[in-house]
């Protein structure tokens, strides 16, 4: 069963969508695909389109060859893109995170609590993931992610709205 993932980071008015793909071990890491959006409250359709584009990219290259050096380098890409030298600096600064997973036709959007440098991010039982069944996308086929322009605007707006709501929850969990 194919799973596709993106991470959505927020630092002030900057949002960063990062595609995640599996290494040979099956562990998902940011794979180098990034898209940045500016604005405290971006248009849901723009945010959703970026998330969908990241999902399209995720796993599209198959499993990446694993090396510890590559994994740590890729984990630092969002931190570098947001102007932080390391992932720990990003965590220390209180940057927010939402994880998005597409498995078959189910979209799962999980707000994460920033627990600070060295502890990282964690889900919270008080704020469970939002699950959208039959979201209009299908992780099993690349063709399932490329939707008609008319459908894309509706799907992208829906995804963007759910992600923005999860980001607000992440801010509440983190105390930002």
Backbone as JSON Lines, residues from 0, in Angstrom:
{"i":0,"aa":"X","n":[0.85,-1.18,0.0],"ca":[0.0,0.0,0.0],"c":[0.9,1.24,0.0]}
{"i":1,"aa":"X","n":[0.68,2.13,-0.94],"ca":[1.49,3.34,-1.08],"c":[1.01,4.4,-0.09]}
{"i":2,"aa":"X","n":[1.97,5.02,0.56],"ca":[1.68,6.13,1.48],"c":[2.48,7.33,0.99]}
{"i":3,"aa":"X","n":[1.87,8.48,1.0],"ca":[2.53,9.72,0.61],"c":[2.46,10.69,1.78]}
{"i":4,"aa":"X","n":[3.53,11.45,1.98],"ca":[3.57,12.34,3.14],"c":[4.16,13.7,2.78]}
{"i":5,"aa":"X","n":[3.67,14.73,3.47],"ca":[4.31,16.04,3.46],"c":[4.31,16.58,4.88]}
{"i":6,"aa":"X","n":[5.26,17.45,5.14],"ca":[5.31,18.21,6.38],"c":[4.99,19.66,6.01]}
{"i":7,"aa":"X","n":[4.18,20.32,6.83],"ca":[3.89,21.73,6.61],"c":[4.4,22.48,7.85]}
{"i":8,"aa":"X","n":[5.36,23.35,7.62],"ca":[6.0,24.12,8.7],"c":[5.49,25.54,8.65]}
{"i":9,"aa":"X","n":[5.41,26.2,9.82],"ca":[5.03,27.61,9.85],"c":[5.92,28.35,10.83]}
{"i":10,"aa":"X","n":[6.55,29.39,10.3],"ca":[7.4,30.27,11.1],"c":[6.92,31.69,10.87]}
{"i":11,"aa":"X","n":[6.11,32.2,11.79],"ca":[5.52,33.53,11.6],"c":[4.59,33.52,10.4]}
{"i":12,"aa":"X","n":[4.9,34.36,9.41],"ca":[4.09,34.47,8.2],"c":[4.61,33.61,7.05]}
{"i":13,"aa":"X","n":[5.57,32.75,7.33],"ca":[6.14,31.89,6.29],"c":[5.69,30.45,6.51]}
{"i":14,"aa":"X","n":[5.12,29.87,5.48],"ca":[4.68,28.47,5.48],"c":[5.6,27.72,4.52]}
{"i":15,"aa":"X","n":[6.01,26.53,4.88],"ca":[6.88,25.73,4.04],"c":[6.31,24.31,3.95]}
{"i":16,"aa":"X","n":[6.07,23.87,2.72],"ca":[5.58,22.51,2.48],"c":[6.78,21.7,2.01]}
{"i":17,"aa":"X","n":[7.04,20.57,2.68],"ca":[8.18,19.72,2.35],"c":[7.69,18.3,2.09]}
{"i":18,"aa":"X","n":[7.98,17.78,0.89],"ca":[7.61,16.4,0.57],"c":[8.5,15.45,1.37]}
{"i":19,"aa":"X","n":[7.93,14.32,1.74],"ca":[8.67,13.27,2.46],"c":[8.55,11.98,1.67]}
{"i":20,"aa":"X","n":[9.67,11.29,1.51],"ca":[9.69,10.02,0.79],"c":[10.42,8.99,1.62]}
{"i":21,"aa":"X","n":[10.13,7.71,1.37],"ca":[10.76,6.67,2.18],"c":[12.17,6.34,1.71]}
{"i":22,"aa":"X","n":[13.03,6.11,2.68],"ca":[14.34,5.54,2.38],"c":[14.15,4.03,2.29]}
{"i":23,"aa":"X","n":[15.2,3.31,1.94],"ca":[15.11,1.86,1.78],"c":[14.58,1.18,3.04]}
{"i":24,"aa":"X","n":[14.85,1.79,4.19],"ca":[14.4,1.22,5.46],"c":[12.89,1.38,5.66]}
{"i":25,"aa":"X","n":[12.26,2.22,4.84],"ca":[10.84,2.48,5.0],"c":[10.54,3.72,5.83]}
{"i":26,"aa":"X","n":[11.57,4.31,6.44],"ca":[11.41,5.52,7.24],"c":[11.32,6.72,6.29]}
{"i":27,"aa":"X","n":[10.35,7.61,6.53],"ca":[10.15,8.77,5.67],"c":[10.97,9.95,6.18]}
{"i":28,"aa":"X","n":[11.63,10.64,5.26],"ca":[12.37,11.87,5.56],"c":[12.03,12.9,4.49]}
{"i":29,"aa":"X","n":[12.22,14.19,4.82],"ca":[12.09,15.22,3.8],"c":[13.06,14.85,2.67]}
{"i":30,"aa":"X","n":[12.59,14.95,1.43],"ca":[13.4,14.46,0.32],"c":[13.98,15.56,-0.57]}
{"i":31,"aa":"X","n":[13.84,16.82,-0.17],"ca":[14.43,17.92,-0.93],"c":[13.43,18.77,-1.68]}
{"i":32,"aa":"X","n":[12.18,18.28,-1.86],"ca":[11.16,19.07,-2.54],"c":[10.54,20.02,-1.52]}
{"i":33,"aa":"X","n":[10.63,21.33,-1.77],"ca":[10.1,22.34,-0.85],"c":[9.31,23.38,-1.63]}
{"i":34,"aa":"X","n":[8.25,23.9,-1.03],"ca":[7.52,25.02,-1.61],"c":[7.16,25.98,-0.48]}
{"i":35,"aa":"X","n":[7.54,27.24,-0.65],"ca":[7.32,28.25,0.39],"c":[6.15,29.14,0.01]}
{"i":36,"aa":"X","n":[5.35,29.51,1.01],"ca":[4.19,30.39,0.83],"c":[4.29,31.47,1.9]}
{"i":37,"aa":"X","n":[4.07,32.7,1.5],"ca":[4.12,33.82,2.44],"c":[2.71,34.26,2.81]}
{"i":38,"aa":"X","n":[2.55,34.69,4.06],"ca":[1.27,35.22,4.51],"c":[0.8,34.57,5.79]}
{"i":39,"aa":"X","n":[0.3,35.38,6.7],"ca":[-0.19,34.86,7.98],"c":[-1.31,33.86,7.77]}
{"i":40,"aa":"X","n":[-2.18,34.14,6.82],"ca":[-3.31,33.26,6.51],"c":[-3.38,33.1,5.0]}
{"i":41,"aa":"X","n":[-2.58,32.18,4.43],"ca":[-2.6,32.04,2.98],"c":[-3.95,31.55,2.47]}
{"i":42,"aa":"X","n":[-4.24,31.87,1.22],"ca":[-5.45,31.41,0.57],"c":[-5.48,29.88,0.68]}
{"i":43,"aa":"X","n":[-6.58,29.31,1.18],"ca":[-6.65,27.85,1.33],"c":[-6.36,27.09,0.03]}
{"i":44,"aa":"X","n":[-6.78,27.64,-1.11],"ca":[-6.53,26.96,-2.38],"c":[-5.04,26.93,-2.7]}
{"i":45,"aa":"X","n":[-4.31,28.0,-2.37],"ca":[-2.87,28.05,-2.61],"c":[-2.14,27.08,-1.69]}
{"i":46,"aa":"X","n":[-2.52,27.08,-0.41],"ca":[-1.92,26.15,0.55],"c":[-2.23,24.7,0.16]}
{"i":47,"aa":"X","n":[-3.48,24.43,-0.18],"ca":[-3.88,23.08,-0.57],"c":[-3.17,22.62,-1.84]}
{"i":48,"aa":"X","n":[-2.99,23.53,-2.81],"ca":[-2.28,23.17,-4.05],"c":[-0.83,22.8,-3.75]}
{"i":49,"aa":"X","n":[-0.21,23.52,-2.82],"ca":[1.18,23.2,-2.44],"c":[1.24,21.84,-1.76]}
{"i":50,"aa":"X","n":[0.29,21.56,-0.89],"ca":[0.26,20.25,-0.22],"c":[0.04,19.14,-1.25]}
{"i":51,"aa":"X","n":[-0.88,19.35,-2.17],"ca":[-1.14,18.34,-3.2],"c":[0.09,18.12,-4.07]}
{"i":52,"aa":"X","n":[0.79,19.2,-4.42],"ca":[2.01,19.07,-5.22],"c":[3.08,18.28,-4.46]}
{"i":53,"aa":"X","n":[3.18,18.52,-3.15],"ca":[4.12,17.75,-2.34],"c":[3.75,16.29,-2.27]}
{"i":54,"aa":"X","n":[2.46,16.01,-2.16],"ca":[2.0,14.62,-2.15],"c":[2.28,13.95,-3.5]}
{"i":55,"aa":"X","n":[2.13,14.71,-4.58],"ca":[2.44,14.17,-5.91],"c":[3.91,13.77,-5.98]}
{"i":56,"aa":"X","n":[4.77,14.59,-5.39],"ca":[6.21,14.31,-5.43],"c":[6.6,13.16,-4.51]}
{"i":57,"aa":"X","n":[5.95,13.06,-3.37],"ca":[6.3,12.04,-2.37],"c":[6.25,10.65,-2.96]}
{"i":58,"aa":"X","n":[7.28,9.89,-2.75],"ca":[7.45,8.51,-3.22],"c":[7.49,8.37,-4.73]}
{"i":59,"aa":"X","n":[7.43,9.48,-5.47],"ca":[7.41,9.35,-6.92],"c":[8.73,8.82,-7.45]}
{"i":60,"aa":"X","n":[9.78,8.91,-6.68],"ca":[11.08,8.42,-7.12],"c":[11.39,7.05,-6.55]}
{"i":61,"aa":"X","n":[10.43,6.44,-5.88],"ca":[10.69,5.14,-5.25],"c":[11.46,5.34,-3.95]}
{"i":62,"aa":"X","n":[11.92,4.27,-3.39],"ca":[12.65,4.36,-2.13],"c":[14.05,4.92,-2.36]}
{"i":63,"aa":"X","n":[14.43,5.86,-1.51],"ca":[15.73,6.49,-1.62],"c":[16.78,5.63,-0.94]}
{"i":64,"aa":"X","n":[18.0,5.57,-1.49],"ca":[19.05,4.81,-0.81],"c":[19.35,5.47,0.53]}
{"i":65,"aa":"X","n":[19.44,4.66,1.57],"ca":[19.6,5.21,2.92],"c":[21.07,5.35,3.3]}
{"i":66,"aa":"X","n":[21.37,6.49,3.85],"ca":[22.65,6.68,4.55],"c":[22.35,7.66,5.68]}
{"i":67,"aa":"X","n":[23.01,7.49,6.79],"ca":[22.79,8.39,7.93],"c":[23.09,9.82,7.53]}
{"i":68,"aa":"X","n":[24.17,10.02,6.78],"ca":[24.54,11.38,6.36],"c":[23.43,12.0,5.51]}
{"i":69,"aa":"X","n":[22.89,11.27,4.56],"ca":[21.82,11.79,3.7],"c":[20.58,12.09,4.52]}
{"i":70,"aa":"X","n":[20.22,11.2,5.43],"ca":[19.02,11.4,6.24],"c":[19.13,12.67,7.07]}
{"i":71,"aa":"X","n":[20.25,12.88,7.73],"ca":[20.41,14.07,8.57],"c":[20.46,15.34,7.72]}
{"i":72,"aa":"X","n":[21.08,15.25,6.54],"ca":[21.12,16.4,5.65],"c":[19.7,16.78,5.23]}
{"i":73,"aa":"X","n":[18.92,15.78,4.82],"ca":[17.56,16.05,4.36],"c":[16.68,16.56,5.51]}
{"i":74,"aa":"X","n":[16.86,16.06,6.71],"ca":[16.08,16.54,7.86],"c":[16.33,18.02,8.11]}
{"i":75,"aa":"X","n":[17.51,18.51,7.74],"ca":[17.84,19.91,7.98],"c":[17.33,20.86,6.91]}
{"i":76,"aa":"X","n":[16.81,20.34,5.8],"ca":[16.39,21.22,4.71],"c":[15.3,22.22,5.11]}
{"i":77,"aa":"X","n":[14.24,21.81,5.81],"ca":[13.26,22.82,6.22],"c":[13.87,23.88,7.13]}
{"i":78,"aa":"X","n":[14.76,23.48,8.03],"ca":[15.41,24.45,8.92],"c":[16.21,25.45,8.11]}
{"i":79,"aa":"X","n":[16.96,24.99,7.13],"ca":[17.76,25.88,6.31],"c":[16.88,26.79,5.46]}
{"i":80,"aa":"X","n":[15.81,26.25,4.9],"ca":[14.9,27.05,4.07],"c":[14.22,28.15,4.88]}
{"i":81,"aa":"X","n":[14.0,27.91,6.16],"ca":[13.36,28.9,7.02],"c":[14.37,29.81,7.72]}
{"i":82,"aa":"X","n":[15.65,29.64,7.4],"ca":[16.68,30.54,7.93],"c":[17.32,30.1,9.23]}
{"i":83,"aa":"X","n":[17.13,28.84,9.6],"ca":[17.76,28.29,10.8],"c":[18.87,27.35,10.35]}
{"i":84,"aa":"X","n":[19.93,27.28,11.1],"ca":[21.04,26.43,10.71],"c":[20.77,24.96,10.9]}
{"i":85,"aa":"X","n":[20.01,24.63,11.93],"ca":[19.79,23.22,12.27],"c":[18.34,22.98,12.65]}
{"i":86,"aa":"X","n":[17.99,21.73,12.7],"ca":[16.64,21.34,13.13],"c":[16.43,21.74,14.59]}
{"i":87,"aa":"X","n":[17.47,21.62,15.43],"ca":[17.34,22.01,16.84],"c":[17.04,23.5,16.97]}
{"i":88,"aa":"X","n":[17.68,24.33,16.15],"ca":[17.42,25.77,16.19],"c":[15.98,26.06,15.78]}
{"i":89,"aa":"X","n":[15.5,25.33,14.79],"ca":[14.12,25.48,14.33],"c":[13.15,25.12,15.47]}
{"i":90,"aa":"X","n":[13.42,24.02,16.17],"ca":[12.57,23.59,17.29],"c":[12.63,24.61,18.42]}
{"i":91,"aa":"X","n":[13.83,25.1,18.72],"ca":[14.01,26.06,19.81],"c":[13.24,27.35,19.52]}
{"i":92,"aa":"X","n":[13.14,27.72,18.25],"ca":[12.46,28.96,17.85],"c":[10.94,28.85,17.91]}
{"i":93,"aa":"X","n":[10.42,27.65,18.15],"ca":[8.97,27.48,18.26],"c":[8.25,27.37,16.92]}
{"i":94,"aa":"X","n":[8.96,26.95,15.89],"ca":[8.34,26.77,14.57],"c":[7.28,25.67,14.68]}
{"i":95,"aa":"X","n":[6.15,25.89,14.03],"ca":[5.01,24.97,14.1],"c":[5.07,23.93,12.99]}
{"i":96,"aa":"X","n":[4.43,22.79,13.22],"ca":[4.46,21.69,12.26],"c":[3.12,20.96,12.21]}
{"i":97,"aa":"X","n":[2.7,20.62,10.99],"ca":[1.55,19.76,10.74],"c":[2.02,18.67,9.78]}
{"i":98,"aa":"X","n":[1.68,17.42,10.09],"ca":[2.03,16.3,9.21],"c":[0.79,15.91,8.41]}
{"i":99,"aa":"X","n":[0.98,15.67,7.11],"ca":[-0.11,15.28,6.22],"c":[0.26,13.94,5.57]}
{"i":100,"aa":"X","n":[-0.63,12.97,5.68],"ca":[-0.41,11.65,5.1],"c":[-1.6,11.28,4.21]}
{"i":101,"aa":"X","n":[-1.29,10.77,3.02],"ca":[-2.32,10.26,2.12],"c":[-2.08,8.77,1.94]}
{"i":102,"aa":"X","n":[-3.07,7.98,2.31],"ca":[-2.99,6.53,2.17],"c":[-4.29,6.09,1.5]}
{"i":103,"aa":"X","n":[-4.16,5.55,0.3],"ca":[-5.3,5.26,-0.56],"c":[-6.09,6.55,-0.75]}
{"i":104,"aa":"X","n":[-7.35,6.6,-0.35],"ca":[-8.14,7.83,-0.53],"c":[-8.38,8.55,0.8]}
{"i":105,"aa":"X","n":[-7.58,8.24,1.8],"ca":[-7.76,8.84,3.12],"c":[-6.64,9.83,3.39]}
{"i":106,"aa":"X","n":[-7.02,11.07,3.67],"ca":[-6.07,12.13,4.01],"c":[-6.1,12.32,5.52]}
{"i":107,"aa":"X","n":[-4.94,12.23,6.15],"ca":[-4.84,12.4,7.6],"c":[-3.96,13.63,7.86]}
{"i":108,"aa":"X","n":[-4.5,14.6,8.6],"ca":[-3.8,15.85,8.9],"c":[-3.61,15.93,10.41]}
{"i":109,"aa":"X","n":[-2.35,15.91,10.85],"ca":[-2.05,15.82,12.28],"c":[-1.31,17.06,12.78]}
{"i":110,"aa":"X","n":[-1.93,17.81,13.71],"ca":[-1.2,18.93,14.32],"c":[-0.14,18.37,15.29]}
{"i":111,"aa":"X","n":[1.04,18.96,15.27],"ca":[2.13,18.5,16.12],"c":[2.45,19.56,17.17]}
{"i":112,"aa":"X","n":[2.81,19.1,18.36],"ca":[3.23,20.0,19.44],"c":[4.75,20.11,19.39]}
{"i":113,"aa":"X","n":[5.26,21.34,19.35],"ca":[6.7,21.58,19.39],"c":[7.14,21.48,20.85]}
{"i":114,"aa":"X","n":[7.94,20.47,21.15],"ca":[8.4,20.25,22.52],"c":[9.79,20.84,22.77]}
{"i":115,"aa":"X","n":[10.3,21.59,21.81],"ca":[11.57,22.28,21.99],"c":[12.76,21.5,21.47]}
{"i":116,"aa":"X","n":[13.91,22.19,21.47],"ca":[15.15,21.61,20.95],"c":[15.49,20.34,21.73]}
{"i":117,"aa":"X","n":[15.88,19.33,20.98],"ca":[16.26,18.07,21.6],"c":[15.09,17.12,21.83]}
{"i":118,"aa":"X","n":[13.89,17.65,21.94],"ca":[12.71,16.8,22.13],"c":[11.92,16.66,20.84]}
{"i":119,"aa":"X","n":[11.95,17.69,20.02],"ca":[11.29,17.62,18.72],"c":[9.79,17.84,18.77]}
{"i":120,"aa":"X","n":[9.08,17.15,17.91],"ca":[7.64,17.31,17.74],"c":[6.91,16.02,18.1]}
{"i":121,"aa":"X","n":[5.71,16.17,18.62],"ca":[4.91,14.99,18.97],"c":[3.44,15.3,18.75]}
{"i":122,"aa":"X","n":[2.69,14.26,18.41],"ca":[1.25,14.39,18.34],"c":[0.71,14.52,19.76]}
{"i":123,"aa":"X","n":[-0.54,14.86,19.9],"ca":[-1.13,15.05,21.22],"c":[-2.51,14.4,21.22]}
{"i":124,"aa":"X","n":[-2.75,13.53,22.21],"ca":[-4.05,12.84,22.27],"c":[-5.21,13.82,22.42]}
{"i":125,"aa":"X","n":[-4.95,15.02,22.93],"ca":[-6.0,16.02,23.09],"c":[-6.38,16.66,21.75]}
{"i":126,"aa":"X","n":[-5.52,16.5,20.76],"ca":[-5.78,17.08,19.44],"c":[-5.49,16.02,18.37]}
{"i":127,"aa":"X","n":[-6.38,15.07,18.21],"ca":[-6.14,13.99,17.25],"c":[-6.15,14.5,15.8]}
{"i":128,"aa":"X","n":[-5.66,13.65,14.93],"ca":[-5.62,13.98,13.5],"c":[-7.03,14.16,12.95]}
{"i":129,"aa":"X","n":[-7.13,15.02,11.96],"ca":[-8.36,15.14,11.18],"c":[-8.24,14.17,10.01]}
{"i":130,"aa":"X","n":[-9.23,13.33,9.83],"ca":[-9.2,12.34,8.76],"c":[-10.29,12.7,7.76]}
{"i":131,"aa":"X","n":[-9.9,12.82,6.5],"ca":[-10.85,13.1,5.42],"c":[-10.92,11.85,4.55]}
{"i":132,"aa":"X","n":[-12.02,11.12,4.63],"ca":[-12.22,9.92,3.81],"c":[-12.58,10.33,2.39]}
{"i":133,"aa":"X","n":[-12.19,9.55,1.41],"ca":[-12.51,9.83,0.01],"c":[-12.26,11.3,-0.32]}
{"i":134,"aa":"X","n":[-11.02,11.72,-0.09],"ca":[-10.65,13.14,-0.22],"c":[-10.56,13.63,-1.66]}
{"i":135,"aa":"X","n":[-10.7,12.72,-2.63],"ca":[-10.6,13.11,-4.03],"c":[-9.24,12.81,-4.62]}
{"i":136,"aa":"X","n":[-8.31,12.33,-3.8],"ca":[-6.98,11.93,-4.24],"c":[-6.81,10.45,-3.93]}
{"i":137,"aa":"X","n":[-5.88,9.8,-4.62],"ca":[-5.64,8.38,-4.38],"c":[-4.14,8.13,-4.4]}
{"i":138,"aa":"X","n":[-3.58,7.7,-3.28],"ca":[-2.14,7.5,-3.16],"c":[-1.63,6.35,-3.99]}
{"i":139,"aa":"X","n":[-2.51,5.46,-4.4],"ca":[-2.09,4.25,-5.11],"c":[-1.66,4.51,-6.54]}
{"i":140,"aa":"X","n":[-2.04,5.64,-7.1],"ca":[-1.77,5.89,-8.51],"c":[-1.41,7.35,-8.71]}
{"i":141,"aa":"X","n":[-0.33,7.59,-9.46],"ca":[0.01,8.97,-9.79],"c":[-1.14,9.66,-10.49]}
{"i":142,"aa":"X","n":[-1.87,8.91,-11.31],"ca":[-3.0,9.5,-12.02],"c":[-4.08,9.99,-11.06]}
{"i":143,"aa":"X","n":[-4.17,9.37,-9.89],"ca":[-5.15,9.77,-8.89],"c":[-4.86,11.1,-8.24]}
{"i":144,"aa":"X","n":[-3.62,11.59,-8.38],"ca":[-3.26,12.88,-7.8],"c":[-3.41,14.02,-8.79]}
{"i":145,"aa":"X","n":[-3.4,13.71,-10.08],"ca":[-3.55,14.73,-11.1],"c":[-5.02,14.84,-11.44]}
{"i":146,"aa":"X","n":[-5.66,15.87,-10.92],"ca":[-7.1,16.01,-11.05],"c":[-7.42,17.12,-12.05]}
{"i":147,"aa":"X","n":[-8.65,17.14,-12.53],"ca":[-9.06,18.17,-13.49],"c":[-9.0,19.53,-12.81]}
{"i":148,"aa":"X","n":[-8.8,20.6,-13.58],"ca":[-8.74,21.95,-12.98],"c":[-9.97,22.29,-12.15]}
{"i":149,"aa":"X","n":[-11.16,21.87,-12.6],"ca":[-12.38,22.18,-11.84],"c":[-12.36,21.47,-10.49]}
{"i":150,"aa":"X","n":[-11.96,20.19,-10.49],"ca":[-11.9,19.44,-9.23],"c":[-10.76,19.94,-8.35]}
{"i":151,"aa":"X","n":[-9.65,20.33,-8.97],"ca":[-8.46,20.75,-8.22],"c":[-8.77,21.92,-7.3]}
{"i":152,"aa":"X","n":[-9.52,22.91,-7.78],"ca":[-9.77,24.09,-6.93],"c":[-10.58,23.73,-5.7]}
{"i":153,"aa":"X","n":[-11.54,22.84,-5.85],"ca":[-12.36,22.41,-4.7],"c":[-11.52,21.57,-3.74]}
{"i":154,"aa":"X","n":[-10.78,20.6,-4.28],"ca":[-9.93,19.73,-3.45],"c":[-8.86,20.54,-2.74]}
{"i":155,"aa":"X","n":[-8.19,21.43,-3.49],"ca":[-7.12,22.24,-2.89],"c":[-7.65,23.14,-1.78]}
{"i":156,"aa":"X","n":[-8.8,23.77,-1.99],"ca":[-9.39,24.62,-0.94],"c":[-9.72,23.81,0.29]}
{"i":157,"aa":"X","n":[-10.27,22.62,0.1],"ca":[-10.61,21.76,1.24],"c":[-9.36,21.34,2.01]}
{"i":158,"aa":"X","n":[-8.33,20.9,1.28],"ca":[-7.09,20.5,1.93],"c":[-6.47,21.68,2.66]}
{"i":159,"aa":"X","n":[-6.41,22.84,2.0],"ca":[-5.83,24.03,2.61],"c":[-6.55,24.45,3.88]}
{"i":160,"aa":"X","n":[-7.87,24.35,3.88],"ca":[-8.66,24.71,5.07],"c":[-8.34,23.77,6.23]}
{"i":161,"aa":"X","n":[-8.29,22.46,5.96],"ca":[-8.01,21.48,7.02],"c":[-6.59,21.69,7.56]}
{"i":162,"aa":"X","n":[-5.62,21.94,6.68],"ca":[-4.23,22.16,7.12],"c":[-4.13,23.43,7.95]}
{"i":163,"aa":"X","n":[-4.79,24.51,7.53],"ca":[-4.75,25.76,8.29],"c":[-5.37,25.58,9.67]}
{"i":164,"aa":"X","n":[-6.46,24.83,9.76],"ca":[-7.09,24.56,11.06],"c":[-6.15,23.74,11.94]}
{"i":165,"aa":"X","n":[-5.48,22.76,11.36],"ca":[-4.53,21.95,12.13],"c":[-3.35,22.79,12.6]}
{"i":166,"aa":"X","n":[-2.93,23.75,11.78],"ca":[-1.81,24.63,12.17],"c":[-2.22,25.51,13.35]}
{"i":167,"aa":"X","n":[-3.46,25.96,13.37],"ca":[-3.96,26.75,14.5],"c":[-3.95,25.87,15.77]}
{"i":168,"aa":"X","n":[-4.32,24.61,15.63],"ca":[-4.28,23.68,16.76],"c":[-2.84,23.45,17.22]}
{"i":169,"aa":"X","n":[-1.92,23.32,16.27],"ca":[-0.51,23.17,16.6],"c":[-0.01,24.37,17.41]}
{"i":170,"aa":"X","n":[-0.44,25.56,17.02],"ca":[-0.06,26.78,17.76],"c":[-0.6,26.73,19.18]}
{"i":171,"aa":"X","n":[-1.86,26.28,19.34],"ca":[-2.44,26.15,20.68],"c":[-1.67,25.14,21.51]}
{"i":172,"aa":"X","n":[-1.31,23.99,20.92],"ca":[-0.58,22.95,21.65],"c":[0.8,23.43,22.08]}
{"i":173,"aa":"X","n":[1.42,24.23,21.22],"ca":[2.77,24.71,21.46],"c":[2.77,25.93,22.37]}
{"i":174,"aa":"X","n":[1.64,26.63,22.45],"ca":[1.56,27.82,23.26],"c":[2.05,29.05,22.53]}
{"i":175,"aa":"X","n":[1.95,29.01,21.19],"ca":[2.41,30.14,20.37],"c":[1.29,31.12,20.13]}
